Amino acid sequence: MSVVQIVAVVVCLPVTAVAIALFVRTIRRMLAVFRLGQPDGTRTSEPGARTATLVREFLGHTRMSRKPVVAAAHWFTMISFGLLFFTLVTAFGQLFSPSWTIPWLGTFPPYEWLTDLFAWAGFLGILFLISVRQWIHPRGKEKPRRSRFFGSTFWQAYYVEYTILGVTICILTLRGLEYALDKAEGGDHATALHFPLTGWLGEIFSGATVHALETTIVVVAAVKILISVAWMITIALVPTMGVAWHRFLAFFNIWFKRNAHGRTALGPLKTMTVGGEPLDFENIEDLDEDAALGVGKVEDFTWKGLLDFSTCTECGRCQEQCPAWNTDKPLSPKMLMMTLRDHAAAKAPYLLASGAAGSAGETPPIAEVPLIGETGYAIDAPLTAYNPHGPDAVIDADVLWSCTTCGACVEQCPVDIEHVDHILDMRRYQNLIESAFPNELGGLFRNLENKGNPWGMGARARLDWAKDLPFEVKVVGEDIESLAEVDYLFWVGCAGAYEDRAKKTTRAVAELLDLAGVSFAVLGEGETCTGDSARRAGNEFLYQMLAMQNVEVLGEMGATKIVVTCAHCFNTIKNEYPQNGGQFEVVHHTQLLNRLVREKRLVPVARPGEEPVKSTARDAASTAQTVTYHDPCYLGRHNHVYTPPRELIGSLPGVELREMPRHGEKSFCCGAGGARMWMEEKLGTRINANRTEEALATGADRIAIGCPFCRVMLSDGLTAAQASGAREDVEVVDIAQMLLAAVRRGGPDAPEAEDATPEPAPVPTT
């Protein structure tokens, strides 16, 4: 062996041994930290489906596809990380013999083709990703918060990116040197068959001697090894380096995701558990008084929650879509995960030491466990509440209560982090244990508990919307004995019964169902709030009371098929009542009405003298009414109902749909979800104003909606915009009203044009 080889071996092998030892130690410690979380036995069901989901998301990059070009660059970089591991093995062999290759595999042409291809693809891919990070870097921007990388740990990202760049450069250089060495030694391996994309690099070294080529190979191989093992040492010493650790943890995070078949953790809220078991609300008096309700300490999260935090790669896709962050509120889903990750890592030594000290008996309080050295962690720091006599909370209350639970963060996350579940678990603790929640919610809770609706109005008023309709609205239990006598139960909802703007939607749907010959009945005074707002505000006990009551009533009345106009009622009855034993076929009114139009049971017609919109923009009638559609979060992202409302709008003659830039899965929230409907926005700008401005920018004459919450928020936003000089002829209207006008158009009892002036939204009485 030459002197260069001896030095390379002496340096590389011990450093590699240290790197592997540190890496293994860190993995063991991370597993110990994850075990500190609460048990969750729901994460291993259907292993076959979970494996299929993992393979699909990994190889198909389905979660990354929201940004196709970035996804392609990341895919090649990701695959090269795994495939090119064999070049690291080769580099170790080259320290001893520069011409060494892995037996059989190293000279197998398909392997060499893949090595060349992915070495170049990884090199170009990481260059592109580096340029993307620099292009949207928050530095120098007028509004730095609008960069999705705002708040990310840049030195970590730079280190990972330039490590990949350095490794790919070394691999390409080694491939070129291997070609030149074989050619200099008179071998028959230096051909395009074995070096299809790197042979031209080898020609650059064609004049070098065999000794010079061998020495260079040893040096470059050593550099490649040291870059790789330095990366291992760095991430082993920084276990919170999510931008690096996600390469390993993402596989597990995806496999253990809530829904085995791949659906995101949206729709139903995760069942509340105590000690890993679902909380039995029917026998709540048997609950241990010390039981943790929700999450009040980081160790109250499940092990999957702790895995979520560690997996965050700080890409900022969640932050980029978050309505709270985009309206200058303190909540960033990305930085929330980063904070919880860092907090868990800081508290872990105390928790692990406490568990070890109590292994032979009762576990001592973590504040009494001695540690060697100073961690800098404030042991009395609360997780989610302000402590006037100690350090501030880890998660500020304004961060916690800014969330609208729209699900944009969960939808965008490429590694399947379940942000909304974690936020609402912390809200549950604040509500049920600390009784610490925004003041406005106190009136909401009282009204729901005493009156069964957020407005605190009497049950007798629930049928006021049906006055003066030209047909009888049947009430189950009064006009009919059982819902088996009709096609559908029409779940009116609190807004549809009490809110003046929503009443127009309720009446329109009822008239359309009557015109189509669809029989239906309502519960009337027997209907109470589904409890969505209570649950999203963290008041799980109140929600369970309302849910169990409603499921019992629906069961007694024989409900099987239910149509609803509220996206929140739709999600709750369809996805969450099954947790209480209520299994129903639930459709949103836009789904049912679209089906009736397709079946020709409802036939929309054009205005007299107006031609339908043509199929191309060039032929479109200039007099066509233009409409933009706002996707309700709990209809779209939470339940993937995107097409029926648009098909329904498309069936209306003389109507042209203009999409907002943020629509479909990227739709922007109206600001009402997560019980925010009942709370004032005191921070930043108003979410509904942001969304209304986007809708007005399309130039549409109407803003079509499919949810009463959205109607209230966008109507109020429109009123404010019009007071500031926006177009006066724009209105917010439910798709059902548009359809009714088209179906009845030209008849003797055609409805009048919709009133574009929204009434002020009632607020909960206190």
Number of C-alpha atoms within 10 A of each C-alpha: 9 12 9 16 21 14 15 21 17 11 13 20 17 11 17 18 12 15 22 16 14 18 20 13 13 18 13 12 16 19 12 13 21 23 17 21 20 21 19 18 9 14 16 14 13 12 14 12 15 22 18 15 21 24 15 14 21 20 11 14 18 14 18 21 15 17 11 12 14 15 20 15 19 20 20 20 25 18 15 23 18 10 14 20 11 16 23 17 13 20 27 22 17 22 28 16 16 25 18 15 19 14 9 7 12 17 13 13 15 13 15 19 18 16 26 22 17 22 28 21 20 27 23 17 26 24 17 16 18 16 12 12 17 12 11 15 17 18 13 7 11 8 9 15 18 19 19 22 22 22 17 17 15 15 9 16 20 14 15 18 17 15 18 23 19 16 26 25 18 23 23 20 19 27 25 24 28 26 27 28 27 18 18 17 10 10 11 9 16 20 13 14 14 22 22 17 20 24 21 14 18 22 14 12 18 17 10 14 14 16 12 12 23 23 18 17 27 29 21 21 28 26 18 25 25 19 17 18 21 17 18 20 19 17 22 21 15 15 19 22 24 25 23 23 18 19 14 11 17 24 17 16 22 25 24 21 25 23 19 23 17 19 15 21 21 25 23 18 19 18 14 18 19 19 15 14 14 13 15 13 16 10 8 10 9 9 12 9 8 6 10 16 22 25 22 21 16 24 20 22 22 22 18 23 26 25 24 27 24 29 30 29 24 26 19 23 23 25 29 22 25 27 30 26 22 21 19 16 21 21 24 27 28 28 19 22 24 24 15 20 24 17 19 22 20 17 19 20 19 21 21 18 17 21 19 14 17 14 11 8 9 10 15 16 13 18 13 9 18 11 12 6 6 6 11 8 13 13 13 14 18 19 20 25 18 16 13 8 7 12 13 17 16 18 20 17 20 15 18 19 23 22 29 24 29 28 28 28 25 24 25 25 24 24 23 26 32 24 25 23 22 20 21 27 26 24 29 27 23 24 20 17 14 13 13 15 19 15 10 16 22 15 18 24 24 19 19 24 19 12 16 22 26 28 22 21 18 13 17 10 12 22 18 12 20 16 11 8 11 9 11 12 19 18 21 22 15 10 12 14 12 16 25 15 13 16 17 23 26 24 26 30 24 23 24 25 26 24 21 17 24 26 20 20 29 27 21 20 27 23 20 22 21 16 15 17 13 15 17 23 24 21 22 23 13 16 21 24 23 31 28 24 26 24 21 25 30 24 24 26 16 17 23 19 15 21 25 19 17 22 21 15 16 21 16 11 18 16 21 17 18 24 23 27 26 28 24 25 27 27 25 22 27 21 20 22 20 14 16 15 13 20 19 18 12 22 20 23 27 27 18 19 24 22 16 19 19 14 11 11 16 22 17 20 20 18 14 8 6 13 16 18 21 15 9 8 10 8 9 16 17 12 12 18 16 17 24 25 26 28 28 31 31 25 21 22 23 26 19 13 20 17 13 17 25 19 16 23 22 14 19 23 20 22 22 25 18 16 16 19 13 16 17 20 19 18 22 26 29 29 28 26 24 23 21 21 19 22 17 11 14 10 13 13 14 22 25 24 22 19 24 24 15 16 26 19 11 17 14 22 21 22 25 28 22 24 30 28 23 27 26 26 23 31 26 21 21 29 21 14 17 14 11 9 8 14 14 14 11 19 21 28 27 26 26 29 22 21 26 22 23 22 20 18 18 14 8 7 8 13 14 8 9 13 11 16 16 18 14 13 14 14 16 20 14 13
